[in-house]
């Protein structure tokens, strides 16, 4: 095999690609968690990673900007696993906003139901679920 084999470490990627990777993880995580109704007992890292891979192959422009050698590199996969964990931990530690908490309290009163939520992204999901329930309640 001629030519030089250049392996890129995650840290060597452009800032734009790193940001795009983080966004793709966030988008996929939100979609995955919404799909399991934010039920932590149903969370499966392998299922999430499979969903994320499908998303990046079909929808993420950054995926085509990385060489096949890099994509096949086990070290790069390890670095991606670390990045996935970092992004998920950041999402889960981001507190809901005051506006979200106020809206959830108001919707809970209208629905006479309590909902648990622990992070900003889960609060967004809970608000959407409650709004949908309120619509159904009003139209029946």
VOTIVO-645768 format. One line per 5 residues: number of its first residue (from 1); for each residue x, y, z of N, C-alpha, C. Coordinates in Angstrom, 1 decimal. Each point is the difference from the previous one (the first is absolute). Last residue first. Example, Ala and Ser with C-alpha at 12.3 -4.5 7.8 and 13.67 -1.06 7.14 Angstrom:
2	12.8:-2.2:7.1:0.9:1.1:0.0:-0.8:1.1:0.8  0.3:-5.7:-0.1:-0.9:1.2:0.0:0.9:1.2:0.0 .
# end
This chain:
140	-62.1:16.9:23.8:-0.9:-1.1:0.3:-1.2:0.4:0.8  3.8:2.8:-1.3:-0.7:-0.4:-1.2:-1.0:-1.2:0.2  3.0:1.7:3.4:-0.9:1.1:-0.4:-0.9:-0.4:-1.2  3.3:-3.0:1.6:-0.9:0.2:1.1:-1.1:1.1:-0.5  3.7:-0.8:-2.8:-0.9:-1.1:0.0:-1.1:0.1:1.0 .
135	3.5:3.2:0.1:-0.8:0.1:-1.3:-1.0:-1.1:-0.1  2.9:-0.2:3.6:-0.9:1.1:0.2:-0.9:0.2:-1.2  3.6:-3.1:-0.2:-1.1:-0.5:0.8:-1.1:1.0:0.2  3.9:1.4:-2.2:-0.7:-1.0:-0.9:-1.2:-0.5:0.8  3.0:2.7:2.3:-0.8:0.8:-0.9:-0.9:-0.9:-0.9 .
130	3.0:-2.1:2.9:-1.1:0.6:0.7:-0.8:0.8:-0.9  3.9:-1.9:-1.7:-0.9:-1.0:0.3:-1.3:0.6:0.7  3.6:2.9:-0.9:-0.6:-0.4:-1.3:-1.1:-1.1:0.3  2.7:1.4:3.6:-0.9:1.1:-0.4:-0.8:-0.4:-1.3  3.3:-2.9:1.6:-1.1:-0.1:0.9:-1.0:1.1:-0.4 .
125	4.1:-0.1:-2.3:-0.8:-1.1:-0.3:-1.3:0.0:0.8  3.2:3.2:1.1:-0.5:0.3:-1.3:-1.0:-1.1:-0.5  2.5:-0.8:3.9:-1.1:1.0:0.3:-0.6:0.4:-1.4  3.8:-2.7:-0.2:-1.2:-0.8:0.5:-1.2:0.9:0.3  4.1:2.1:-1.2:-0.6:-0.8:-1.1:-1.2:-0.8:0.3 .
120	2.3:2.3:3.5:-0.6:1.0:-0.9:-0.6:-0.8:-1.2  0.4:-2.8:4.5:1.0:0.9:-0.8:-0.8:0.8:-1.0  -2.1:-3.0:3.1:1.2:0.4:0.8:0.9:0.9:-0.8  -5.5:-2.0:0.9:1.0:0.4:-1.0:1.2:0.5:0.7  -5.4:-2.2:0.8:1.4:0.1:0.5:0.8:0.4:-1.2 .
115	-5.4:0.9:1.0:1.0:-0.6:-0.8:1.4:0.2:0.6  -5.8:0.1:1.4:1.4:0.4:0.2:1.0:-0.8:-0.9  -5.5:1.8:-0.2:0.9:-1.1:-0.1:1.4:0.5:0.3  -4.3:2.4:-1.1:-0.1:-0.7:1.4:0.9:-1.2:0.0  -0.6:3.5:-3.5:-0.2:-1.5:-0.3:-0.2:-0.7:1.3 .
110	0.9:4.7:0.1:-1.1:-0.2:-0.9:-0.4:-1.5:-0.2  3.8:1.1:2.7:-1.3:0.4:0.6:-1.2:-0.2:-0.9  4.3:-0.8:-1.8:-0.4:-1.1:1.0:-1.3:0.4:0.7  1.9:3.2:-2.9:-0.6:-1.1:-0.7:-0.4:-1.1:0.9  2.3:3.6:1.9:-1.3:0.5:-0.5:-0.7:-1.2:-0.8 .
105	4.4:-0.8:1.5:-0.9:0.2:1.1:-1.4:0.4:-0.4  3.3:-0.2:-3.3:-0.3:-1.3:0.5:-1.0:0.1:1.1  1.8:4.0:-1.5:-0.9:-0.6:-1.0:-0.5:-1.4:0.4  3.3:2.1:2.6:-1.2:0.7:0.2:-1.1:-0.6:-1.0  4.4:-1.6:-0.4:-0.6:-0.5:1.3:-1.4:0.7:0.2 .
100	2.6:1.4:-3.7:-0.5:-1.4:-0.2:-0.7:-0.5:1.3  2.0:4.2:0.2:-1.1:0.1:-0.9:-0.6:-1.4:-0.2  4.0:0.4:2.3:-1.1:0.4:0.9:-1.3:0.1:-0.9  3.7:-3.5:-1.6:-0.1:1.5:0.2:-1.2:0.3:0.9  2.8:-4.7:0.3:-1.1:0.6:-0.8:0.0:1.5:0.3 .
95	4.7:-2.6:0.3:-1.2:0.2:0.8:-1.1:0.6:-0.9  4.3:-3.2:-1.1:-0.5:1.4:-0.3:-1.4:0.1:0.6  2.6:-4.1:0.0:0.3:0.9:1.1:-0.5:1.5:-0.2  -0.4:-3.6:-3.3:-0.7:-0.4:1.2:0.3:0.9:1.2  2.2:0.7:-4.1:-1.4:0.2:-0.2:-0.8:-0.3:1.3 .
90	4.7:-0.8:-0.1:-0.3:1.5:0.0:-1.5:0.2:-0.2  1.5:-4.4:-0.2:0.1:0.5:1.4:-0.3:1.5:0.0  0.2:-2.0:-4.2:-1.2:-0.5:0.7:0.1:0.5:1.5  3.7:1.0:-2.8:-1.2:0.7:-0.4:-1.3:-0.4:0.8  4.1:-2.3:0.8:0.1:1.4:0.4:-1.3:0.7:-0.3 .
85	0.4:-4.4:-1.6:-0.2:0.0:1.5:0.0:1.5:0.5  1.1:-0.7:-4.5:-1.4:-0.3:0.2:-0.3:0.1:1.5  4.5:0.4:-1.2:-0.8:1.2:-0.4:-1.5:-0.2:0.3  2.9:-3.7:0.5:0.2:1.0:1.1:-0.8:1.2:-0.2  0.0:-3.2:-3.4:-0.8:-0.5:1.2:0.2:1.0:1.2 .
80	2.5:0.8:-3.9:-1.4:0.4:-0.2:-0.8:-0.5:1.2  4.5:-1.2:-0.1:-0.2:1.5:0.3:-1.4:0.4:-0.2  1.0:-4.4:-1.0:0.1:0.2:1.4:-0.1:1.4:0.4  0.1:-1.1:-4.6:-1.2:-0.4:0.6:0.0:0.1:1.5  3.9:0.9:-2.3:-0.9:1.1:-0.3:-1.4:-0.4:0.6 .
75	3.4:-3.2:0.2:0.3:1.1:1.0:-1.0:1.2:-0.2  -0.2:-3.8:-3.0:-0.5:-0.3:1.3:0.2:1.2:1.1  -0.5:0.5:-5.5:1.0:0.0:1.1:-0.6:-0.3:1.3  -2.2:0.8:-4.3:0.3:-1.4:0.3:0.9:-0.2:1.2  -1.2:4.3:-1.8:-1.3:-0.6:0.4:0.3:-1.5:0.5 .
70	3.6:2.4:-1.9:-0.3:0.6:1.3:-1.3:-0.7:0.5  1.2:-1.0:-4.3:1.1:-0.6:0.9:-0.3:0.5:1.4  -2.6:1.7:-3.5:-0.4:-1.4:0.3:1.0:-0.6:1.0  -0.6:5.4:0.0:0.5:-1.1:-0.9:-0.5:-1.4:0.5  -2.7:4.6:0.6:1.0:-0.7:0.8:0.4:-1.2:-0.9 .
65	-3.5:3.0:-1.2:1.2:0.8:0.0:1.2:-0.7:0.8  -4.7:-1.6:-0.4:0.7:-0.1:-1.3:1.3:0.8:0.0  -2.7:0.3:3.8:0.4:-1.4:-0.1:0.7:-0.2:-1.3  -2.1:4.2:1.3:1.4:-0.2:0.4:0.5:-1.5:-0.2  -4.6:1.5:-0.9:1.0:0.4:-1.1:1.5:-0.3:0.5 .
60	-4.7:-2.5:1.5:1.0:0.9:0.5:1.1:0.2:-1.1  -4.0:-3.0:-0.3:-0.4:1.4:0.1:1.1:1.0:0.4  0.1:-5.1:-0.7:-1.0:0.5:-0.9:-0.2:1.6:0.0  3.2:-2.4:2.8:0.3:-0.5:-1.4:-1.0:0.7:-1.0  -0.4:0.9:4.6:1.1:0.6:-0.6:0.3:-0.4:-1.4 .
55	-3.6:-2.0:2.5:-0.2:1.4:-0.2:1.2:0.6:-0.7  0.3:-4.4:1.3:-0.9:0.1:-1.1:-0.3:1.5:-0.3  2.6:-0.9:3.8:0.7:-0.4:-1.2:-0.9:0.2:-1.3  -2.0:0.6:4.2:0.9:1.1:-0.3:0.8:-0.3:-1.3  -2.7:-3.4:1.8:-0.8:1.1:-0.5:0.8:1.2:-0.5 .
50	2.2:-3.5:2.2:-0.4:-0.5:-1.3:-0.9:1.1:-0.7  1.4:0.8:4.4:1.1:0.1:-0.9:-0.4:-0.5:-1.4  -3.1:-0.6:3.4:0.2:1.4:-0.3:1.1:0.2:-1.0  -0.7:-4.3:1.6:-1.2:0.4:-0.9:0.2:1.5:-0.4  3.1:-1.8:3.1:0.2:-0.5:-1.3:-1.1:0.4:-1.0 .
45	-0.4:1.3:4.6:1.1:0.7:-0.7:0.2:-0.5:-1.4  -4.5:0.0:2.8:1.0:-1.0:-0.4:1.0:0.7:-0.8  -4.7:1.0:3.3:1.2:0.5:-0.7:1.0:-1.1:-0.2  -4.3:-0.2:2.5:0.0:-0.5:-1.4:1.3:0.5:-0.8  -0.9:1.4:4.5:0.1:-1.4:0.1:0.0:-0.6:-1.4 .
40	-0.7:4.7:0.6:1.4:-0.4:0.2:0.2:-1.5:0.0  -3.7:3.1:-2.4:0.0:-1.1:1.0:1.4:-0.5:0.1  -2.1:3.4:-3.1:1.0:0.4:1.1:-0.1:-1.0:1.2  -2.2:-0.8:-4.2:-0.8:0.8:0.9:0.9:0.4:1.3  1.4:-2.2:-4.2:-0.3:-0.9:1.2:-0.6:0.7:1.1 .
35	0.9:2.3:-4.0:-0.5:-1.2:-0.5:-0.3:-1.0:1.1  2.2:4.1:0.9:-1.4:0.2:-0.3:-0.7:-1.3:-0.4  4.6:-0.1:0.5:-0.6:0.1:1.3:-1.5:0.3:-0.2  2.6:-0.2:-3.9:0.0:-1.3:0.6:-0.8:0.1:1.3  0.8:4.0:-2.2:-1.0:-0.8:-0.8:-0.1:-1.4:0.7 .
30	3.2:3.0:1.8:-1.4:0.5:0.2:-1.0:-0.9:-0.7  4.5:-1.0:-0.8:-0.4:-0.3:1.4:-1.4:0.5:0.3  1.9:1.1:-4.2:-0.4:-1.5:0.1:-0.4:-0.4:1.4  1.5:4.5:-0.7:-1.2:-0.3:-0.8:-0.5:-1.4:0.1  4.2:1.1:2.0:-1.2:0.7:0.7:-1.3:-0.3:-0.7 .
25	4.0:-1.4:-2.1:-0.2:-0.8:1.2:-1.3:0.5:0.8  1.5:2.4:-3.7:-0.6:-1.2:-0.5:-0.3:-0.9:1.2  2.3:4.0:0.8:-1.4:0.3:-0.3:-0.7:-1.3:-0.4  4.6:-0.2:0.8:-0.7:0.2:1.2:-1.5:0.2:-0.2  2.8:-0.3:-3.8:-0.1:-1.3:0.7:-0.8:0.1:1.3 .
20	1.0:4.0:-2.3:-1.0:-0.8:-0.7:-0.2:-1.4:0.6  3.5:2.8:1.7:-1.3:0.5:0.4:-1.1:-0.8:-0.7  4.3:-1.1:-1.3:-0.2:-0.4:1.4:-1.4:0.5:0.5  1.4:1.4:-4.3:-0.3:-1.4:0.1:-0.3:-0.5:1.4  1.6:4.4:-0.5:-1.4:-0.2:-0.6:-0.5:-1.4:0.0 .
15	4.5:1.1:1.3:-1.0:0.4:1.1:-1.4:-0.2:-0.6  3.7:-3.2:-2.1:-0.3:1.5:0.1:-1.0:0.2:1.0  3.2:-4.2:0.8:-1.1:0.4:-0.9:-0.2:1.5:0.1  3.1:-2.5:2.7:0.5:0.6:-1.2:-1.1:0.4:-1.0  -0.8:-2.4:4.2:0.5:1.4:0.3:0.5:0.7:-1.3 .
10	-1.4:-4.6:-0.2:-1.1:0.9:0.1:0.4:1.5:0.3  3.4:-3.0:-2.8:-0.6:-0.1:1.3:-1.2:1.0:0.1  2.1:-2.4:-4.5:-0.3:1.2:0.7:-0.6:-0.3:1.4  3.5:-2.3:-3.8:-1.0:-0.3:0.9:-0.3:1.3:0.8  2.4:-1.5:-4.8:-0.1:1.0:1.0:-1.3:-0.3:0.8 .
5	3.6:-2.5:-3.5:-1.2:-0.2:0.7:-0.1:1.1:1.1  2.6:0.0:-5.0:0.1:0.0:1.5:-1.4:-0.1:0.6  2.0:-2.2:-4.8:-0.5:1.2:0.7:0.1:0.0:1.5  -0.4:-4.6:-3.0:0.8:1.2:0.0:-0.6:1.1:0.7  -0.1:-5.6:0.3:-0.8:1.2:0.0:0.9:1.2:0.0 .
# end
